[in-house]
Amino acid sequence: MPGPEGGFASLASTGHSAVRRFFPGGGRVLDVLFGLGTLAGVVMDITAQRRAAAPPPPDSTNEVLAEFWRGKVQELAGASAPAAPSVTVHNVTVAAAVPVQAEAIEPGPFVPAEPARAPSRYLMEEGAANLDEDCFSCATAHLAGVEGGLLRAAAEAERAGACGPECQKWLNFAVQEPAALWARDWTPERYRRSPEAERSVIDRFGPRIAELQRDMMAGPAADQRQALVNGTVMLKEAVRFAEGGDSLDHPEVVWRQQRAEADLVAAERLRVGALAPDASQDLRHLRQDVGNGLGSTADLIHAGNRGDSLAERVNGPAFAAMTPEQIRTLAGRAHQIKADFTAQRRAMAAPAQESIAAAIRAAGSPAA
C-alpha cells in the first residue's frame, strides 16, 4: 500500500508543527514525541518503498499454466519435465505436468485409455478364456462382416442399376466392421503385447484391411465421415455388452461410451461446414446425449440407432456415387483378405493342435 504524499516522516513533521502551534507550552514532551514519530515515519517509508519495488505475487492460475507449458517444451526437446505441485484455483485443483516417456505415439485423435479389466459375461460367452486373452482371431468375424455387407450392397446395386437406399444401408454396415476391429481388437496396445507370430500376421494384413477401408469410404470429407462411423460402432458395441448381461457401469461399456463421445466430437468439429446443417445439428445433439450419460440400455440402443441413421445420411452421397462394378470389386477384395487370413490362422493353429494330440497319445500309452 503506498504511503501519503511526501512520506510518513514528512507527515510526522507537519503534525508536530501543528501541535506546537496549538500547545506552545508542550516543551520537551512534544519534542520527544516528535522524535519518536519521525523515526516511525522513516521506518514506514522504507517498508513502503521496498513493497513498491518488489514484483507482485504471481497469479496462481498463470503460474500453473506456465509450468505446464514449460514441461511440454521440455518433453518435446527430449528432457524430463520437473513435476509442479498441484494448485487449487477457484475450487478446482490443477494437477502438475507429468513427464511422458520418449516413446513413439501413433497418430490419430485422442481416445480414452483401454478399459480396466473386469469379468465380462459377454466376452466369456464370445469365447474369451480369461481377462488377459486378446482377440487376435476376432478379425475373422469382422472380415466376414465386411464381405457379407459388400456382397449384399453389390446385389442391391445390380438389381436397381445404382447404389440406392438398400445398397447404401449395406455399405454402411460393411464400413463399420473394420472400425470395430481397429478400435478394440487390433489396437496399438494389444499389438505390443501380442506374441511375435501374431504381430507378424497383423503387419501383413493390417495394410490390406486399411486400404480396403479407405476405398469403401472414398469421397469428400472421408476422415470426418469415418469418425462418425467409428462413434456409431462404439455405441453399438456397448449395446452388445449391455444386452449380454454386463451392467452400464461395467468398464467395457463405459469405455465404449467414452470412445464414442471422442469420435463424435471429431466428426462434429474436424472440418466446419463439411456436413449438411441438419446433419451437423443432429450430430451435435447425439454427441451431447452421449457425453451427458445414457441412463439405461434402452437409451444406449436409441443412441446407437441414431448414429446408424445419421451415418447413412452423411455417407449417402459418397455411396450413391459408387457403381455396382466398383462395389462387386470391393467385395472380391474383402473375400480374398478373409480367405488368406483364415488360412494363416489355420496354419498357425496346426502345430498347437498337433502338440495337444501328441500329449493325449502319450497320456493314453501304457507306461514303460
Secondary structure as the mmCIF struct_conf table of DSSP 4:
data_model
#
loop_
_struct_conf.conf_type_id
_struct_conf.id
_struct_conf.beg_label_comp_id
_struct_conf.beg_label_asym_id
_struct_conf.beg_label_seq_id
_struct_conf.end_label_comp_id
_struct_conf.end_label_asym_id
_struct_conf.end_label_seq_id
TURN_TY1_P TURN_TY1_P1 GLU A 5 GLY A 6
HELX_RH_AL_P HELX_RH_AL_P1 PHE A 8 PHE A 22
TURN_TY1_P TURN_TY1_P2 PRO A 24 GLY A 25
TURN_TY1_P TURN_TY1_P3 GLY A 27 GLY A 27
HELX_RH_AL_P HELX_RH_AL_P2 ARG A 28 ALA A 53
BEND BEND1 ALA A 54 ALA A 54
HELX_LH_PP_P HELX_LH_PP_P1 PRO A 55 ASP A 59
HELX_RH_AL_P HELX_RH_AL_P3 SER A 60 LEU A 76
TURN_TY1_P TURN_TY1_P4 ALA A 77 GLY A 78
HELX_LH_PP_P HELX_LH_PP_P2 ALA A 79 SER A 86
STRN STRN1 VAL A 87 VAL A 89
TURN_TY1_P TURN_TY1_P5 HIS A 90 ASN A 91
STRN STRN2 VAL A 92 VAL A 94
HELX_LH_PP_P HELX_LH_PP_P3 ALA A 95 ALA A 97
BEND BEND2 ALA A 102 ALA A 102
BEND BEND3 GLY A 108 GLY A 108
HELX_LH_PP_P HELX_LH_PP_P4 PRO A 112 ARG A 117
HELX_RH_AL_P HELX_RH_AL_P4 ARG A 121 GLU A 125
TURN_TY1_P TURN_TY1_P6 GLU A 126 GLY A 127
BEND BEND4 ASN A 130 ASN A 130
TURN_TY1_P TURN_TY1_P7 LEU A 131 ASP A 132
HELX_RH_3T_P HELX_RH_3T_P1 PHE A 136 CYS A 138
HELX_RH_AL_P HELX_RH_AL_P5 ALA A 139 ALA A 160
TURN_TY1_P TURN_TY1_P8 GLY A 161 GLY A 161
BEND BEND5 ALA A 162 ALA A 162
HELX_RH_AL_P HELX_RH_AL_P6 PRO A 165 ALA A 180
HELX_RH_PI_P HELX_RH_PI_P1 LEU A 181 ASP A 185
BEND BEND6 TRP A 186 TRP A 186
HELX_RH_AL_P HELX_RH_AL_P7 PRO A 188 ARG A 193
BEND BEND7 SER A 194 SER A 194
HELX_RH_AL_P HELX_RH_AL_P8 GLU A 196 MET A 216
TURN_TY1_P TURN_TY1_P9 MET A 217 MET A 217
BEND BEND8 GLY A 219 GLY A 219
TURN_TY1_P TURN_TY1_P10 PRO A 220 ALA A 221
HELX_RH_AL_P HELX_RH_AL_P9 ALA A 222 GLU A 243
TURN_TY1_P TURN_TY1_P11 GLY A 244 GLY A 245
TURN_TY1_P TURN_TY1_P12 LEU A 248 ASP A 249
BEND BEND9 HIS A 250 HIS A 250
HELX_RH_AL_P HELX_RH_AL_P10 PRO A 251 ARG A 269
BEND BEND10 LEU A 270 ARG A 271
TURN_TY1_P TURN_TY1_P13 VAL A 272 GLY A 273
BEND BEND11 ALA A 274 LEU A 275
HELX_RH_AL_P HELX_RH_AL_P11 PRO A 277 ASN A 292
BEND BEND12 SER A 296 SER A 296
HELX_RH_AL_P HELX_RH_AL_P12 THR A 297 ALA A 320
TURN_TY1_P TURN_TY1_P14 ALA A 321 ALA A 321
HELX_RH_AL_P HELX_RH_AL_P13 PRO A 324 GLY A 364
BEND BEND13 SER A 365 SER A 365
HELX_LH_PP_P HELX_LH_PP_P5 PRO A 366 ALA A 367
#
